[in-house]
Amino acid sequence: MAKKKESLVVASKIKAYIKSKGMMTSADALETVSDKVYCLLDKAAERTKANRRSTVKPQDL
């Protein structure tokens, strides 16, 4: 069984932001947001390596 990834997002902050838009947040939405962040960071790391750097910069995102 695959190990579950640690969440990279602050649930209360996401819920508060969505609430400020007059909506509610489902629990599984938070997991999906974290998955999207993992994907974004993985792609940024790949781009950084491709550019022969070891520091992720804003343009990598």
N, C-alpha and C positions, 0 to 999 in steps of 0.2 A: 504494500500500500504506500502511495506517495506521501511524503511528509508535507503537511500544510504549511504554506508560507506565512511568515509573520506579516501582519498588517502594516502598511507604510503610511496610513492616513490616520488622522485624528477624527474619530467618529463624531464626537460632539461638535466639532467645527463644521463638518460636512452637513450634519443634521441642522445646525443653526443657520447655515447659509441657505439650504433648501427651504427651511421654514420661513426665512425672510422673503422668499419668493412666493409664499402662500401655499406651499406644498408640504407633503410628508415624505419621509424616506423609509424604504423597506430595508430590512436587515441585509438581504442579499445584494442590494445596491452598493453597500459599503465595501463588500468583498470584491465586487466588480471594479470599483474605483481603484482599489489597491492593486488589482491585477493589471489595470491600465497603466498605473504608475510603474510597476515592475517592467512592463513592456517598454515604456518610454525610456526608462533608465538603461535597460539592456541594449536598446538601439543606440542610445547616446554613447554607451561604453564601446560598442562596436565601431561607431564613427570615430571616436577618440583614438582607438587603436589603429584604425585605418589611416589616420592622419599622423601617426607616429608620435602621439602625445600620451601622457599618463594623467592629465588633468581634464576632467569633463568641464566644458565651457558652455555658456548659454547657446551658442550656435550649434552645439551637438544635440541639443534638445529639439 
